[in-house]
Amino acid sequence: MAMLASTTASPASAATPAGGFAAAFDAGNSTVSPAGTSPSPSGDAADTPGPAKVSTDARAYAEALASPDWVKTPSGLMNKECVHKLPEGATVDGDDIVLASGAKRQLDACKHPRLVRPGKAGPTSPAVRAAPDQAVPTSNGWMISTWWNAPTWLRRLYVNYAVPTAPHVNGSTTFLFSSFEPSGGNAIIQPVLTYGPSASGGGNYWYITSWYVWGGNSVYGSNVRVSPGDTIWGAMEGNSCNSDGRNCHWAIRTVNQTAGGESRIDITSYSVYTTAQGGVLESYGAQHCNMLPANHHGVFRNIEIWGPTFNKLTPSWFVWQPDPECSMYEQFTTNSADIWWTE
């Protein structure tokens, strides 16, 4: 397949905002805590999807797409009762929102599973790319991603995104991001670049938002509007972790390095994150390929991942493509990913 020309400039260097990401944390928080020092669910309950957490039911998914009670997130469809804006200065601790005042507000267990498109729940082995031409996408979920099943748990990610041009035709929602998930796929942490309306709000423009989805609930930070050509820095770091990787205190940051502005959330997660996604394109509602970004290119640069002792890791990516449409394909190196498509 011939490579398409890109009209999006490559992102700037991997330099982090002034002071560096690690400087935002207390020096004493960079160590691994002994196992068992923080509350944790028994076994792998926090990581294992179940009927009340994640569903691939085709009928339920189709009904949710048509229902105003269900909203688009960068990790599937969720009932709007289970999607929460994290208040300014608040954090998440397990299933509690801790307000800036110190008061806690427990999130009720979501009564509705998170819905992912059948066949889109996640890869179990390296996938072989297949890209037949299809003029009309039926996206409504993850279309393509680079994926890595790490040999250890993960505690830091840095990445740069280039903000693409807007679609020729509005009406769809596109998410671009890198992320971490546990092996069971029941949670995800992600700095996200979005075009179109989503569960966090937004509209027919690009904006950045930090997200955390677990079980049936999710929280997100502020939306920050960005412009085509801007360089976005995504960063996630876990501190004060148990020795097995549980109960990390995660800071998830999505920063506009070009024009300023940041979406940040701070959460404590029971999950152990052992899979990484280097470059993901997820889309909802596109009736034609011209409802994806007009420059036909998603750009992910300076991807860096660290393990339990903040040791630098070298990912062995593979491409997972559950939605082979618009002649879409992905190219990658150990520290970059490029997603291409046609109209």
N, C-alpha and C positions, 0 to 999 in steps of 0.2 A: 504494500500500500504506500503510495507516495505521501511524503510528509507535507502537511499543510503549512503555509507561511503564517506566522503569528504577527499580530499588530500590537501585542502587549509587550512592553519592555520587561527585561529580566529584573527581578528584585534587586535591591541594594545588597551590600555585604551583610554577613551574619552578625554584625555588631549589634549588641543589645542596647536598650535605652540606658541613659546615663546611670552609672553605678552598677550595672549588670543585674541580672535577675536574682542571683543568689544573695546579693546585698540587701534585698528586701526582707530577708529572714534573719532571725536571731542566730548568732553563731552556734548557740547550744542546741539548735533544732536540726542540725545536720547529721546527727547520729542515729543509729538504729536502736530502738528501745527493746528491752527484753520481751520475749513473747509472753502474752498473758497480762501485760500491764494495763491494757485497755479492754473494755467490754467487746465481745465479738460473738456473733452467732455461732452455734455449733456446726461442725462440719463445713460443707461448702454451700450452705443454704443461700448465702449472699450472692454467689456466683452462678448458681444453677437455675436456668429458666424453667418455669413450670406453667401450668395452665392459667394461673392467676397473674402471671407476670408478663410473658411474651407469647404471642399467638401468631400463627401463620394461617389461620382459618380464612379461606378465600372469600366466603360469603360475608363474614364479619368485616373483612378489609374493604370489600366493595361497598357495603352499607355505610361504613365509617367515612369513606371518601365523599359520599353524598350527604352526610349529616353535618349540620352546623355545630353539633356537640363534640365533634372530633376535630383536632387541629394538627397541623404539620409541624413536626420537630425534626432536627437533624439525625434522629434515630428512630424514625417511624411515626405512625399516627398514634396520638394519645387523646384520651378524653380530657376535655378542658378542665375538669375538676382536679386533674392530677398534674397540672402544669402550673408552676408558681414562679412569680417574679421575686427574686431575692431582694429584700429591702436593703437600702443603703446601710452599710456597716454591719449587716447581719452575716452569719455563717451557718453552715449546715453541719450538724454533729449526729451521725447516724440517721435517725428519722426525725430529728428535732431541728427546727430553725431557731438559732440563738440570736436574738435581737441585739443591737448595739448596747442596749441597757443591761444586757445580761439575762433578761427574761427569756424563757423558752416557750416555743409554740410547737407542740407535737403535730406532725403531719399524719392525718389519718391514713391508714392503709388504703391504697387505691382499689376501688371495687372493679376496675376495668383493666384488662391486660393491655400492654403496649402491643400494637398491631404492626407487623412487618409483612410486606408482600410475600406471598407463598414463593418459596425458592430463594428468598432474599435474607434468610436469617443469619447467614455467615458461612464461610468456607470451612471445610474440615480437612482439606488437603490442597496442595498447589493446583491451581486451575489452569487449563489451557485456553488461551484466548480464542474466541470465535466471534467474527464481526460481520455477519451478513448485512447488506444494506437494507434498511427499512425507512421509508419516507416519513412514516407517522410514528413517533415514539409513544409507547404506553408506559412511561417511566414509573411514576408514583412510587419511588423508592430508590435505593442505592442502584446506580447504573454500572459503576466501575470503581475499582480501588486497587492500590497496592497494599499488600498484607504481609505480616511477619508474625509467626508463632515463635516467640522468644524462648530461649532455654532457661530463663530466670525471670524474676519479677522486675518490673520497670518503675522508675521513680522520677524521670525527668525527660522532657521533650522540648526542643526548640525547632521552629520552622518559620520560613518566610513564604507568604502568599503574594502573588501579583494580582491586583484587582482587575478583572477583565472588563471589556466593554459591555454595555447593556445589550440585551437581546433586541433583535429587529422588531419582535412582536411581544408585547407584554401579556400577562395572564397566567404565567406559571411561577413556581418557586424553585430556586436552585440553591443548594447548599454545597460549599466547597470547604474541606477541612482535613486536618490530620487528627488522630485520636488514639487513645488507649482503651482496650476492653479487657475484662477477665476472660478466661478460657471458655466459660459457659455462656458468654455473650449477654449476661443479664444487666450489665451496667456499661456506661461509656462516659468518658470525660473528653471535652473537645473545645478548642478555640475555633469558632465558626465564622465563615464569610458567607453572607446570604444576599440573594436578590429576590424580591417579591415578598408578599405577605406570609407570615409564619405565626407560630404560637406565641412568639415574643413580640409580635406587632409587625412593624416594617411596612414596606410598600414597594412600588416599582422603582427601586434604587438599591444600591449596594450598602450594606451595613455589617458591622461585626458584633458578635455576641459570644460570651462564654457560657457553656452548657455543662450540666451534670445530669445524667439520667440513670436511675437505678430502680430495680423492681418495677413497680407501676407508677412511680412518681418521677418528677423532674423539676429542676430549678434552672433559672437562667439569670444572667446579669443584665446590665443596661445595654440597649442598642446604641451603637455609635455609627453615624452615617460616614461613609467613605466614598472616594471617587475613583473612576477608572484610572489605572496607572499608579495608584498609591501602593506602597509596600506595607504589608501587614506582618507583624511579628506575633506568632503564636507561641506560648510557653506554658508548660505545666510542670510543677515540681511538688513531690511528696516528701514531707519531713515528719520526724517523731514517729516513724513506722515501727510496728512490731517486726521481729526478726524474720517472720514469714511473709512480710509485705502487707499485712492487714493494718487497718486503722491509721493509714497515712493521713496527715493533714495536708491537703492539696490546695495549692494556689493555681488557678487557671486564668491566664491572662491573654487577651487579644488586643493588640496595640497597633494603632496607626502610626508607623514610623515617619511617614511623609508629612502629615498635617497635624499630628497629635490626636489624643483621645484614646481612651482605654475602657474596655469592658472586663471586669474581674469578678470572680467569685472565689470564696474560700470554703472548703468543705472537708469533712472527715468521712472517709469511705471505708466500709468493712471489706470491700472487694480487693482482691489481689490482681493487679493488672499485668497480664503476661502476653497480650497480643497488641501489636501496633499497626495502625493504618497510616501509610505515608501520604497518600493523596487520594481523596475520595470525591466523587461527584454524585450527588443525590438530587433528584428532581421530581416535582409533583405538578401535574396539570398541563404538561406540554402537549399540545395537539400537533405540533410539527417541530422539526429540528431547529427551525428559525426562532423558537421560543427559548433556546439555550443561548448563552453569551455569543454575541455576534462575531467575535474574533476567533471562535472555534478552538479555544485553548485555555486550559487550566494549568497554572504554573505553581509548582511547589519547589522551593530551593532551601539549601542549607539545613536539611533535615538532620538533626542530631538527637541521639537517644542514649540515656545512661541507665545503668543497672543499680543493684542494691547498695553498693558502696560509692555511688556516683562514679562508677567506672564506665568509660566510654564503650559503647557497643557498636558492632557493625551489622546492620540488618541484612538478612537474606530475603529480599522482597519477592513475592510472586503476584501476578495479576489475577484478581477475582472479578469476573465480569458476568453478573447475573442478568444483565439487560443489554444484549448485543445489538444496539440500534444506532442509527445515524452514522454508521461506519466508525463508531467510536473505538479508540484503542489508547493504550497507555504505554509510555516508555519510561524507564527509570534507571538510575544509578543507585549506589548505596546512600547518597545524600540528596537526591532530587527525584522529582516525578513530573511528567508532562502528560496531560490528557488532551487528546485531539479528537475532533469529530467534523462531520460535514453537514451541510443543509440538504 
